[in-house]
């Protein structure tokens, strides 16, 4: 039995695992603020998920068992969810910064 036809798939699978592992690595670093830490971890998990789906699609394609409709739907839905996550995070973190600034201003004026 020869593994030659599956060698490109094996190489692509290995590259995908390494890249996804590197994407998940920054998520292990703890941030001081729990809110900031939540969005930091979420950002890197989404990036890793997008890389895993793209790499998985290419691995399956190289093995000759592709299903482009499913991969396209998965990539599109995860990408849209990622954009919503980033926009919501930006609004929430900006709002938290504005509230903190107003509180600090009120304390400074009250003195």
Contact map, one row per residue, 1 for C-alpha under 8 A:
111000000000000000000000000000000000000000000000000000000000000000000000000000000000000000000000000000000000000
111110000000000000000000000000000000000000000000000000000000000000000000000000000000000000000000000000000000000
111111100000000000000000000000000000000000000000000000000000000000000000000000000000000000000000000000000000000
011111100000000000000000000000000000000000000000000000000000000000000000000000000000000000000000000000000000000
011111110000000000000000000000000000000000000000000000000000001000000000000000000000000000000000000000000000000
001111111100000000000000000000000000000000000000000000000000011000000000000000000000000000000000000000000000000
001111111110000000000000000000000000000000000000000000000000000000000000000000000000000000000000000000000000000
000011111111000000000000000000000000000000000000000000000010011000000000000000000000000000000000000000000000000
000001111111100000000000000000000000000000000000000000000011011000000000000000000000000000000000000000000000000
000001111111110000000000000000000000000000000000000000000010000000000000000000000000000000000000000000000000000
000000111111111000000000000000000000000000000000000000000000000000000000000000000000000000000000000000000000000
000000011111111100000000000000000000000000000000000000100110000000000000000000000000000000000000000000000000000
000000001111111110000000000000000000000000000000000000110010000000000000000000000000000000000000000000000000000
000000000111111111000000000000000000000000000000000000000000000000000000000000000000000000000000000000000000000
000000000011111111100000000000000000000000000000000000000000000000000000000000000000000000000000000000000000000
000000000001111111110000000000000000000000000000001100110000000000000000000000000000000000000000000000000000000
000000000000111111111000000000000000000000000000000100000000000000000000000000000000000000000000000000000000000
000000000000011111111100000000000000000000000000000000000000000000000000000000000000000000000000000000000000000
000000000000001111111110000000000000000000000001001000000000000000000000000000000000000000000000000000000000000
000000000000000111111111000000000000000000000001101100000000000000000000000000000000000000000000000000000000000
000000000000000011111111100000000000000000000001000000000000000000000000000000000000000000000000000000000000000
000000000000000001111111110000000000000000000000000000000000000000000000000000000000000000000000000000000000000
000000000000000000111111111000000000000000011011000000000000000000000000000000000000000000000000000000000000000
000000000000000000011111111100000000000000011001000000000000000000000000000000000000000000000000000000000000000
000000000000000000001111111110000000000000000000000000000000000000000000000000000000000000000000000000000000000
000000000000000000000111111110000000000010010000000000000000000000000000000000000000000000000000000000000000000
000000000000000000000011111111000000000111011000000000000000000000000000000000000000000000000000000000000000000
000000000000000000000001111111000000000010000000000000000000000000000000000000000000000000000000000000000000000
000000000000000000000000111111100000000000000000000000000000000000000000000000000000000000000000000000000000000
000000000000000000000000001111110000100000000000000000000000000000000000000000000000000000000000000000000000000
000000000000000000000000000011111101100000000000000000000000000000000000000000000000000000000000000000000000000
000000000000000000000000000001111101100000000000000000000000000000000000000000000000000000000000000000000000000
000000000000000000000000000000111111100000000000000000000000000000000000000000000000000000000000000000000000000
000000000000000000000000000000111111110000000000000000000000000000000000000000000000000000000000000000000000000
000000000000000000000000000000001111111000000000000000000000000000000000000000000000000000001000000000000000000
000000000000000000000000000000111111111100000000000000000000000000000000000000000000000000001000000000000000000
000000000000000000000000000001111111111110000000000000000000000000000000000000000000000000000000000000000000000
000000000000000000000000000000000111111111000000000000000000000000000000000000000000000000000000000000000000000
000000000000000000000000000000000011111111100000000000000000000000000000000000000000000010000000000000000000000
000000000000000000000000001000000001111111110000000000000000000000000000000000000000000000000000000000000000000
000000000000000000000000011100000000111111111000000000000000000000000000000000000000000000000000000000000000000
000000000000000000000000001000000000011111111100000000000000000000000000000000000000000000000000000000000000000
000000000000000000000000000000000000001111111110000000000000000000000000000000000100010000000000000000000000000
000000000000000000000011011000000000000111111111000000000000000000000000000000000000000000000000000000000000000
000000000000000000000011001000000000000011111111100000000000000000000000000000000000000000000000000000000000000
000000000000000000000000000000000000000001111111110000000000000000000000000001000100000000000000000000000000000
000000000000000000000010000000000000000000111111111000000000000000000000000000000000000000000000000000000000000
000000000000000000111011000000000000000000011111111100000000000000000000000000000000000000000000000000000000000
000000000000000000010000000000000000000000001111111110000000000000000000000001000000000000000000000000000000000
000000000000000000000000000000000000000000000111111111000000000000000000001001100000000000000000000000000000000
000000000000000100110000000000000000000000000011111111100000000000000000000000000000000000000000000000000000000
000000000000000110010000000000000000000000000001111111110000000000000000000000000000000000000000000000000000000
000000000000000000000000000000000000000000000000111111111000000000000010011000000000000000000000000000000000000
000000000000000000000000000000000000000000000000011111111100000000000010001000000000000000000000000000000000000
000000000001100100000000000000000000000000000000001111111110000000000000000000000000000000000000000000000000000
000000000000100100000000000000000000000000000000000111111111000000000000000000000000000000000000000000000000000
000000000000000000000000000000000000000000000000000011111111100001110010000000000000000000000000000000000000000
000000000001000000000000000000000000000000000000000001111111110000000000000000000000000000000000000000000000000
000000011101100000000000000000000000000000000000000000111111111000000000000000000000000000000000000000000000000
000000001000000000000000000000000000000000000000000000011111111111000000000000000000000000000000000000000000000
000000000000000000000000000000000000000000000000000000001111111111100000000000000000000000000000000000000000000
000001011000000000000000000000000000000000000000000000000111111111000000000000000000000000000000000000000000000
000011011000000000000000000000000000000000000000000000000011111111000000000000000000000000000000000000000000000
000000000000000000000000000000000000000000000000000000000001111111000000000000000000000000000000000000000000000
000000000000000000000000000000000000000000000000000000000001111111100000000000000000000000000000000000000000000
000000000000000000000000000000000000000000000000000000001001111111110000000000000000000000000000000000000000000
000000000000000000000000000000000000000000000000000000001000100011111110000000000000000000000000000000000000000
000000000000000000000000000000000000000000000000000000001000000001111111000000000000000000000000000000000000000
000000000000000000000000000000000000000000000000000000000000000000111111100000000000000000000000000000000000000
000000000000000000000000000000000000000000000000000000000000000000111111110000000000000000000000000000000000000
000000000000000000000000000000000000000000000000000011001000000000111111111000000000000000000000000000000000000
000000000000000000000000000000000000000000000000000000000000000000011111111100000000000000000000000000000000000
000000000000000000000000000000000000000000000000000000000000000000001111111110000000000000000000000000000000000
000000000000000000000000000000000000000000000000000010000000000000000111111111000000000000000000000000000000000
000000000000000000000000000000000000000000000000010011000000000000000011111111100000000000000000000000000000000
000000000000000000000000000000000000000000000000000000000000000000000001111111110000000000000000000000000000000
000000000000000000000000000000000000000000000000000000000000000000000000111111111000000000000000000000000000000
000000000000000000000000000000000000000000000100110000000000000000000000011111111100000000000000000000000000000
000000000000000000000000000000000000000000000000010000000000000000000000001111111110000000000000000000000000000
000000000000000000000000000000000000000000000000000000000000000000000000000111111111000000000000000000000000000
000000000000000000000000000000000000000000000000000000000000000000000000000011111111100000000000000000000000000
000000000000000000000000000000000000000000100100000000000000000000000000000001111111110000000000000000000000000
000000000000000000000000000000000000000000000000000000000000000000000000000000111111111000000000000000000000000
000000000000000000000000000000000000000000000000000000000000000000000000000000011111111100000000000000000000000
000000000000000000000000000000000000000000000000000000000000000000000000000000001111111110000000000000000000000
000000000000000000000000000000000000000000100000000000000000000000000000000000000111111111000000000000000000000
000000000000000000000000000000000000000000000000000000000000000000000000000000000011111111100000000000000000000
000000000000000000000000000000000000000000000000000000000000000000000000000000000001111111110000000000000000000
000000000000000000000000000000000000001000000000000000000000000000000000000000000000111111111000000000000000000
000000000000000000000000000000000000000000000000000000000000000000000000000000000000011111111100000000000000000
000000000000000000000000000000000000000000000000000000000000000000000000000000000000001111111110000000000000000
000000000000000000000000000000000000000000000000000000000000000000000000000000000000000111111111000000000000000
000000000000000000000000000000000011000000000000000000000000000000000000000000000000000011111111100000000000000
000000000000000000000000000000000000000000000000000000000000000000000000000000000000000001111111110000000000000
000000000000000000000000000000000000000000000000000000000000000000000000000000000000000000111111111000000000000
000000000000000000000000000000000000000000000000000000000000000000000000000000000000000000011111111100000000000
000000000000000000000000000000000000000000000000000000000000000000000000000000000000000000001111111110000000000
000000000000000000000000000000000000000000000000000000000000000000000000000000000000000000000111111111000000000
000000000000000000000000000000000000000000000000000000000000000000000000000000000000000000000011111111100000000
000000000000000000000000000000000000000000000000000000000000000000000000000000000000000000000001111111110000000
000000000000000000000000000000000000000000000000000000000000000000000000000000000000000000000000111111111000000
000000000000000000000000000000000000000000000000000000000000000000000000000000000000000000000000011111111100000
000000000000000000000000000000000000000000000000000000000000000000000000000000000000000000000000001111111110000
000000000000000000000000000000000000000000000000000000000000000000000000000000000000000000000000000111111111000
000000000000000000000000000000000000000000000000000000000000000000000000000000000000000000000000000011111111100
000000000000000000000000000000000000000000000000000000000000000000000000000000000000000000000000000001111111110
000000000000000000000000000000000000000000000000000000000000000000000000000000000000000000000000000000111111111
000000000000000000000000000000000000000000000000000000000000000000000000000000000000000000000000000000011111111
000000000000000000000000000000000000000000000000000000000000000000000000000000000000000000000000000000001111111
000000000000000000000000000000000000000000000000000000000000000000000000000000000000000000000000000000000111111
000000000000000000000000000000000000000000000000000000000000000000000000000000000000000000000000000000000011111
